[in-house]
Amino acid sequence: MGQFLEYIKMALDNIRSNKGRSFLTMLGIIIGISSVVTIVSIGNGLKSDVVDAANEQTNTVTVQANTEEVTDTQIITGDDISYLETAMGDSIESITASSMYAGKCTTRKGTFDAYVTMTTPDYEHAQYTSPLVKGSYFTDMDLAGGNPVCVIDELTALYLFGNTNVVGMSFELAIDSGIEEVMITGIRETSDDMLEVEQTYQAMGLGETISIEVPYTLAESFGTPIEGFSSVSITARDTESAGRVASSAVKLLNSRHQDLGDNPFMQQKPMNLSDMLGAVMDGVTAFVALVAAISLIVGGIGVMNIMLVSVTERTREIGIRKALGARTGSIIAQFLCESAIISGMGGVIGILLGGGLTALISALEIGGIHASLSLPAVIIATLFSCGVGIVFGIYPARKAARLSPIEALRRI
């Protein structure tokens, strides 16, 4: 133990006597360790934010046709939807079903391709839809009568008419071979996110995004009547009751369609997004950290280079020690100790720098990132930095230990 402490003392004395050179040698290790710690911390923060967002509970559930039991999945009728609304009563806020169609709409500004959503009045409150800013949504009476009315968003209004004050105005809507003059009853808000997406589409030359929502019963006027839907989205009163609401809806629908099989309906199971996104973020973080760790290899080469220089400079010392009976293992241990200390000191500085950068990023919320310092990353970085010093110090240490005392003394 005393001999080992002597090696450490000698190593520290040599580092102090060559401060500038020693620091430059540490620099590669410092940069590598701080980069790895910072990147892993940012990755942990991003993973936490993404997983938390994926884990946000929703009170909207989906019930759909069981494809293992039925071949024709369009089996949820308008009567089924009305029955669910009555049977489930106050336990739900809304129930919606919809089908998408491709159409064309014509105004004085021209003819545009359109995405037409054939849906129910409760679609006004569907999850992820924007609120109405003008007018009102079409009603149950519009649905029952198959009235030619519609709701569009602000961006669609600008494309079709050049302004958003268009409630009560009409335009020509064509789907397949049918054409109807439809009247606008309401305008949805166009969010900033939607505007950014639209700008991206325009830059890619994909044309305007025209979105129109109409009662699904209007489909009959276009010659394509909707007999049923494959799924319904049900919004419960709260997130805690969402699972019970879905189970109840499945039982009610199964009881109404016993002729289709034992269990023609089922609750749609959402993908485990948190696990999937967490795995993706772990992979990305590991890859970027690995790229950053390449600088540690460069730093290790720097350690080996400076230790080789040290061997050359201390040829006389090595020769005298060997002439006085120093063993090969003692010489190797001395130089390995010195290279490990240089790398270890660089690792400590790098960890402190990485921790400081992590705290700064979190405090300033740069890019909206909440970085989280990773203890495993700190431990691994510490061990790795010392390991770099030992691995890259082996060759210089062995070279020093193999010096012949006669040849070493002859070079004095």
Secondary structure, 3 states (H helix, E strand, C coil): CHHHHHHHHHHHHHHHHCHHHHHHHHHHHHHHHHHHHHHHHHHHHHHHHHHHHHCCCCCEEEEEECCCCCCCCCCECHHHHHHHHHHHHHHEEEEECEEEEEEEEEECCEEEEEEEEEECHHHHHCCCCCCEEEECCCCHHHHHHCCCEEEEEHHHHHHHHCCCCCCCCEEEEEECCEEEEEEEEEEECCCHHHHHHHHHHHHCCCCCCCEEEEEHHHHHHHCCCCCCECEEEEEECCCCCHHHHHHHHHHHHHHHCHHHCCCCEEECCCCCHHHHHHHHHHHHHHHHHHHHHHHHHHHHHHHHHHHHHHHHHCHHHHHHHHHCCCCHHHHHHHHHHHHHHHHHHHHHHHHHHHHHHHHHHHHHCHHHCCCCCCHHHHHHHHHHHHHHHHHHHHHHHHHHHCCCHHHHHHCC
